[in-house]
């Protein structure tokens, strides 16, 4: 998808929302909030994305709006709850995100509409990846693969293959995981699915870092960051910069200055997007680098400030690691 196409999508979403507001038709407003929420998420505008999607949930009446699944292809309540989980996590609420994802999945399982269930499984795999819960990612991915194979959903089949690949990598099966991610990326492109490509490429980048091949990972990141610049799909931009910094530090003759600049760029991007969860990751990466340079006090101050902001999710991998690092820096 090109930048022009992204901009056109945004303009169409705004026009739909404006028409729905003038008509004051709850059914139109529901769909308008859904479309606006999804569009804002792709653009990296996390707070407006969450607000629109939650307003969509509030407008949904199952007696009146269940038919939307057959008119538009997906149940709007399932979509709103599934998609809302992602900006909610980004904004720094890992437990709220998990609840929203679980609600969407429960609704989709109760409502016999396979395409809506596929979407809920796909987005649930994303949320569990955000939370770094590999076993659950694999479970959701394999359920998505089975459903997509049965129903003939090639896009969702490719999606599930990519997410299962990441889960395999997290379990130490690097070669097979990389092969599955690459297979899924090719399959998605074959059906014209380009959204989320930077995010999926970041999973491949993680994989190459995990198997000690930073050069290959950096090559993948060149494509991912080019897509962000060319299209404006910025929801995962901060993490791409952070991963680049980590890979630069893995290379022989560490490029410390470039890595630090990547971590700072990740921090700036996350702060601009109010993406507290990604800000925490960027702060941890920069704090570890400063720790190695003997800048204990600066590192502690940076990480302590963002860690203190959180009010939930303390059993997630990111916050556990942040706590341990803070204790080392104290």
C-alpha positions as CSV (number, residue, x, y, z in Angstrom):
1,X,0.0,0.0,0.0
2,X,1.4,3.4,-1.0
3,X,1.4,6.6,1.0
4,X,-1.3,8.0,-1.4
5,X,-3.5,5.0,-0.7
6,X,-3.0,5.3,3.0
7,X,-3.9,9.0,2.8
8,X,-7.0,8.2,0.7
9,X,-8.0,5.6,3.2
10,X,-7.8,8.2,6.0
11,X,-9.8,10.7,4.0
12,X,-12.5,8.2,3.2
13,X,-12.7,7.2,6.9
14,X,-13.1,10.9,7.8
15,X,-15.8,11.4,5.2
16,X,-17.7,8.3,6.4
17,X,-17.5,9.6,10.0
18,X,-18.7,13.1,9.0
19,X,-21.7,11.6,7.1
20,X,-22.6,9.4,10.0
21,X,-22.4,12.3,12.4
22,X,-24.7,14.4,10.3
23,X,-27.2,11.5,9.9
24,X,-27.0,10.6,13.6
25,X,-27.7,7.0,12.5
26,X,-26.3,4.6,15.2
27,X,-25.6,1.9,12.7
28,X,-23.6,4.2,10.5
29,X,-21.8,5.7,13.5
30,X,-20.9,2.3,14.7
31,X,-19.2,1.5,11.4
32,X,-17.7,5.0,11.1
33,X,-16.1,4.7,14.6
34,X,-14.8,1.2,13.6
35,X,-13.2,2.4,10.4
36,X,-11.7,5.5,12.1
37,X,-10.3,3.4,14.9
38,X,-8.6,1.0,12.6
39,X,-7.2,3.8,10.4
40,X,-5.9,5.7,13.4
41,X,-4.2,2.6,14.7
42,X,-2.3,2.0,11.4
43,X,-1.2,5.6,11.4
44,X,0.2,5.3,14.9
45,X,-2.4,7.6,16.6
46,X,-3.0,5.3,19.5
47,X,-5.3,7.4,21.8
48,X,-7.8,8.4,19.0
49,X,-7.7,4.8,17.8
50,X,-8.7,3.5,21.2
51,X,-11.4,6.2,21.7
52,X,-13.1,5.5,18.3
53,X,-13.1,1.7,18.8
54,X,-14.5,2.0,22.3
55,X,-17.2,4.3,21.1
56,X,-18.0,1.6,18.5
57,X,-18.4,-1.0,21.2
58,X,-20.7,1.3,23.1
59,X,-23.0,1.8,20.1
60,X,-23.2,-1.9,19.3
61,X,-26.6,-3.5,19.8
62,X,-26.6,-7.3,19.1
63,X,-30.3,-7.2,18.2
64,X,-29.8,-4.5,15.6
65,X,-26.2,-4.9,14.4
66,X,-25.5,-8.7,14.2
67,X,-26.6,-8.5,10.5
68,X,-23.5,-6.3,9.8
69,X,-21.4,-9.4,9.8
70,X,-23.2,-10.5,6.7
71,X,-23.5,-7.1,5.1
72,X,-19.8,-6.1,5.6
73,X,-18.1,-9.4,6.2
74,X,-17.2,-9.1,9.9
75,X,-19.0,-8.5,13.1
76,X,-18.3,-4.9,14.2
77,X,-18.3,-5.7,17.9
78,X,-15.7,-8.4,17.4
79,X,-13.6,-6.1,15.3
80,X,-13.8,-3.2,17.7
81,X,-12.8,-5.3,20.7
82,X,-10.1,-7.2,18.8
83,X,-8.6,-4.0,17.4
84,X,-9.0,-2.0,20.5
85,X,-6.8,-4.4,22.4
86,X,-3.8,-3.4,20.3
87,X,-3.8,0.4,20.9
88,X,-4.7,-0.3,24.5
89,X,-1.6,-2.4,24.9
90,X,0.5,0.3,23.2
91,X,-0.9,3.0,25.5
92,X,0.4,1.0,28.5
93,X,-2.4,-1.2,29.7
94,X,-1.4,-4.8,29.1
95,X,-4.1,-6.3,31.3
96,X,-6.9,-4.2,29.8
97,X,-5.7,-5.2,26.3
98,X,-5.8,-8.9,27.3
99,X,-9.4,-8.5,28.6
100,X,-10.5,-6.8,25.4
101,X,-9.0,-9.5,23.3
102,X,-10.6,-12.3,25.4
103,X,-14.0,-10.6,25.1
104,X,-13.6,-10.4,21.3
105,X,-12.6,-14.1,21.1
106,X,-15.5,-15.2,23.3
107,X,-18.0,-13.2,21.3
108,X,-16.6,-14.6,18.0
109,X,-16.8,-18.2,19.3
110,X,-20.4,-17.7,20.4
111,X,-21.4,-16.1,17.1
112,X,-21.1,-18.7,14.3
113,X,-19.4,-16.4,11.8
114,X,-16.0,-18.0,10.8
115,X,-14.5,-14.8,9.3
116,X,-15.1,-12.9,12.5
117,X,-13.6,-15.7,14.5
118,X,-10.5,-15.7,12.2
119,X,-10.0,-12.0,12.8
120,X,-10.4,-12.4,16.6
121,X,-7.8,-15.2,16.6
122,X,-5.4,-13.2,14.5
123,X,-5.6,-10.1,16.7
124,X,-5.4,-12.2,19.8
125,X,-2.1,-13.7,18.6
126,X,-0.8,-10.1,18.2
127,X,-1.7,-9.2,21.7
128,X,0.0,-12.2,23.2
129,X,3.0,-11.5,21.0
130,X,3.1,-8.0,22.5
131,X,3.0,-9.6,25.9
132,X,5.7,-12.0,24.8
133,X,3.6,-15.1,25.6
134,X,4.9,-17.6,23.0
135,X,2.9,-20.6,24.0
136,X,-0.4,-18.7,23.7
137,X,0.7,-17.1,20.4
138,X,1.3,-20.6,19.1
139,X,-2.1,-21.8,20.3
140,X,-4.0,-18.9,18.7
141,X,-2.0,-19.2,15.5
142,X,-2.6,-22.9,15.2
143,X,-6.3,-22.4,15.8
144,X,-6.3,-19.7,13.1
145,X,-4.4,-22.0,10.6
146,X,-6.9,-24.8,11.2
147,X,-10.0,-22.6,10.8
148,X,-8.5,-20.9,7.7
149,X,-7.7,-24.2,6.1
150,X,-11.2,-25.5,6.7
151,X,-12.9,-22.3,5.5
152,X,-10.5,-21.4,2.7
153,X,-9.2,-18.1,4.1
154,X,-5.7,-17.7,2.4
155,X,-4.9,-14.3,4.1
156,X,-5.7,-15.6,7.6
157,X,-3.8,-18.8,6.8
158,X,-0.7,-16.8,6.0
159,X,-1.2,-14.6,9.1
160,X,-1.4,-17.7,11.3
161,X,1.7,-19.2,9.7
162,X,3.8,-16.0,10.4
163,X,2.6,-15.9,14.0
164,X,3.3,-19.6,14.5
165,X,6.8,-19.0,13.1
166,X,7.5,-16.4,15.7
167,X,6.3,-18.8,18.5
168,X,8.6,-21.5,17.2
169,X,11.5,-19.1,17.3
170,X,10.7,-18.1,20.8
171,X,10.9,-21.9,21.7
172,X,14.3,-22.2,20.2
173,X,13.3,-23.6,16.8
174,X,15.0,-20.8,14.8
175,X,15.4,-22.3,11.4
176,X,11.9,-23.6,11.2
177,X,10.4,-20.4,12.6
178,X,12.2,-18.3,10.0
179,X,11.1,-20.5,7.2
180,X,7.4,-20.2,8.4
181,X,7.6,-16.4,8.7
182,X,9.0,-16.2,5.2
183,X,6.4,-18.6,3.8
184,X,3.6,-16.5,5.4
185,X,5.0,-13.2,4.1
186,X,5.1,-14.6,0.5
187,X,1.6,-16.0,0.9
188,X,0.2,-12.7,2.2
189,X,1.8,-10.8,-0.7
190,X,0.4,-13.3,-3.2
191,X,-3.2,-12.4,-2.1
192,X,-2.4,-8.6,-2.1
193,X,-2.3,-8.2,1.7
194,X,0.3,-5.5,2.5
195,X,-1.0,-4.0,5.8
196,X,1.1,-5.1,8.8
197,X,4.1,-6.0,6.7
198,X,6.5,-3.8,8.8
199,X,5.2,-5.6,11.9
200,X,5.6,-9.0,10.4
201,X,9.1,-8.1,9.1
202,X,10.0,-7.2,12.7
203,X,9.3,-10.7,13.7
204,X,11.7,-12.0,11.1
205,X,14.2,-9.4,12.4
206,X,13.8,-10.7,15.9
207,X,14.4,-14.2,14.6
208,X,17.7,-13.3,12.9
209,X,18.9,-11.6,16.0
210,X,18.0,-14.7,18.1
211,X,20.1,-17.0,15.9
212,X,23.1,-14.6,15.8
213,X,22.6,-13.2,12.3
214,X,22.4,-9.5,12.8
215,X,23.3,-8.6,9.2
216,X,20.4,-10.5,7.9
217,X,18.1,-8.9,10.4
218,X,19.3,-5.4,9.5
219,X,18.6,-6.1,5.8
220,X,15.1,-7.0,6.7
221,X,14.8,-3.8,8.7
222,X,15.8,-1.7,5.7
223,X,12.6,-3.0,3.9
224,X,10.4,-2.5,7.0
225,X,11.5,1.1,7.6
226,X,11.2,1.9,3.9
227,X,7.6,0.8,4.0
228,X,6.9,3.0,7.0
229,X,8.4,6.0,5.3
230,X,6.7,5.2,2.0
231,X,3.2,4.5,3.3
232,X,2.8,6.1,6.7
233,X,2.0,2.8,8.5
234,X,3.5,3.8,11.8
235,X,1.9,1.6,14.5
236,X,5.1,-0.4,15.0
237,X,7.7,2.2,14.0
238,X,9.2,2.7,17.5
239,X,10.0,-1.0,17.8
240,X,11.6,-1.1,14.4
241,X,14.1,1.6,15.5
242,X,14.7,-0.2,18.8
243,X,15.4,-3.5,17.1
244,X,17.8,-1.8,14.7
245,X,19.8,-0.5,17.6
246,X,19.9,-4.0,19.2
247,X,21.2,-5.6,16.0
248,X,23.8,-2.9,15.6
249,X,25.2,-3.8,19.0
250,X,25.3,-7.4,18.0
251,X,27.6,-6.8,15.1
252,X,31.4,-7.1,15.2
253,X,32.9,-3.7,16.0
254,X,29.7,-2.5,17.8
255,X,28.2,0.6,16.3
256,X,27.5,2.1,19.7
257,X,26.8,5.7,18.5
258,X,24.4,4.5,15.8
259,X,22.7,2.1,18.2
260,X,22.1,4.9,20.8
261,X,20.6,7.1,18.1
262,X,18.2,4.3,17.2
263,X,17.1,3.9,20.8
264,X,16.6,7.6,21.1
265,X,14.6,7.6,17.9
266,X,12.5,4.7,19.3
267,X,11.9,6.7,22.5
268,X,10.9,9.9,20.7
269,X,8.5,7.9,18.4
270,X,6.9,6.1,21.2
271,X,6.4,9.2,23.2
272,X,4.9,11.0,20.3
273,X,2.4,8.2,19.8
274,X,1.8,7.9,23.6
275,X,2.8,4.2,23.2
276,X,4.0,3.7,26.8
277,X,4.6,0.0,26.3
278,X,7.0,0.6,23.4
279,X,8.5,3.6,25.3
280,X,9.3,1.1,28.2
281,X,11.1,-1.2,25.7
282,X,13.1,1.6,24.2
283,X,14.0,2.9,27.7
284,X,15.3,-0.5,28.7
285,X,17.5,-0.8,25.6
286,X,19.0,2.6,26.1
287,X,19.4,2.0,29.9
288,X,21.3,-1.2,29.3
289,X,23.6,0.6,26.9
290,X,24.2,3.4,29.4
291,X,24.8,0.8,32.1
292,X,27.6,-0.7,30.0
293,X,29.1,2.8,29.6
294,X,29.0,3.4,33.4
295,X,26.1,5.9,33.2
296,X,24.2,4.2,36.1
297,X,22.5,7.3,37.4
298,X,21.2,8.4,34.0
299,X,20.1,4.9,33.1
300,X,18.2,4.5,36.4
301,X,16.5,7.9,36.1
302,X,15.3,7.1,32.5
303,X,13.9,3.7,33.3
304,X,12.5,4.6,36.7
305,X,10.4,7.4,35.2
306,X,8.6,5.2,32.7
307,X,8.3,2.2,35.0
308,X,6.6,4.3,37.7
309,X,4.0,5.3,35.2
310,X,2.6,1.7,34.9
311,X,-0.3,0.6,37.0
312,X,-0.8,-2.9,35.7
313,X,0.8,-5.7,33.7
314,X,3.5,-6.4,36.3
315,X,3.4,-10.1,35.5
316,X,4.4,-9.5,31.9
317,X,7.9,-10.1,30.6
318,X,8.7,-6.5,29.8
319,X,7.8,-5.1,33.2
320,X,9.5,-8.0,35.0
321,X,12.7,-7.3,33.1
322,X,12.4,-3.6,33.7
323,X,12.1,-4.2,37.5
324,X,15.2,-6.5,37.5
325,X,17.2,-3.9,35.5
326,X,16.1,-1.1,37.9
327,X,17.4,-3.2,40.8
328,X,20.7,-3.7,39.1
329,X,21.0,0.1,38.4
330,X,19.9,1.2,41.9
